[in-house]
Amino acid sequence: MAKHRLHTLIDGYNLIKCVPLYSESLNQSLAAARTHIEAELGSYAHKTSTEVTIFYDGDPDVAHPDYQQRDNVDIFFSLRK
C-alpha cells in the first residue's frame, strides 16, 4: 500500500494577519512577514516531510511571478487586477 504524503495549503495573508507570531515582521513590512512565514513553513516541511503550499492573494503592490519555490515550499501569487 502506497503512503500518501501530507499536503498543507496555507492562505498566506490570512496567516500573517491572524497569528501574533508574525506581527513583528508585519510591522516591518508585508514582504518581511512573507519571508518569515515562508522560512517557518519551509522548516516545518523539511522536518515533517509534509508538502506545503502557500497562496497569496489580492495584493496589487506585489510584483512577483505567479509561482515560486523556496525552502521546500510552493508559493503562488494570484494575478494582479
C-alpha positions in Angstrom: 0.0 0.0 0.0 1.5 3.4 -1.0 1.8 6.0 1.6 0.4 9.4 0.8 2.4 12.5 1.7 0.5 15.1 3.7 -0.1 18.4 1.9 -0.8 21.6 3.8 -2.4 24.5 2.0 -1.9 27.9 3.6 -3.7 31.2 2.9 -0.6 33.3 3.4 -2.1 36.8 4.1 -4.7 35.3 6.5 -1.9 33.6 8.4 0.2 36.7 8.5 -2.7 38.9 9.8 -4.2 36.4 12.3 -1.1 34.9 14.0 0.6 37.1 16.6 3.9 35.4 16.0 4.1 37.3 12.7 3.0 40.7 14.0 6.6 42.0 14.5 7.5 41.0 10.9 4.3 42.6 9.6 5.2 45.9 11.5 8.5 45.9 9.4 6.8 45.2 6.1 4.5 42.8 4.4 7.5 41.4 2.5 9.3 40.7 5.8 6.2 38.9 7.1 6.0 36.8 3.9 9.7 35.9 4.3 9.1 35.0 8.0 6.3 32.5 7.3 8.0 31.0 4.3 11.1 30.3 6.4 9.0 28.8 9.2 6.9 26.7 6.9 10.0 25.6 5.0 11.4 24.3 8.2 8.2 22.6 9.1 8.0 20.9 5.6 11.6 19.7 5.9 11.1 18.3 9.5 7.8 16.6 8.8 8.1 15.6 5.1 4.9 17.5 4.6 4.3 19.2 1.3 3.4 22.9 1.9 1.8 25.3 -0.5 1.2 29.0 0.3 -1.2 31.1 -1.6 -1.1 34.9 -1.5 -4.0 36.8 -3.0 -5.2 40.3 -3.7 -2.1 42.4 -3.2 -1.8 44.7 -6.2 1.5 46.1 -4.9 3.3 42.7 -5.2 5.4 42.4 -8.3 6.4 38.7 -8.1 6.0 35.9 -10.6 2.9 33.8 -10.2 4.9 30.9 -8.8 8.0 30.5 -6.7 9.6 27.7 -4.7 11.6 28.4 -1.6 12.7 26.1 1.3 10.6 23.1 0.2 7.5 25.4 -0.1 5.5 26.1 -3.2 4.3 29.7 -3.3 1.6 31.0 -5.6 0.5 34.7 -6.1 -2.9 35.5 -7.5 -2.9 37.6 -10.7 -3.0 41.3 -10.0 -6.0 43.2 -11.2 
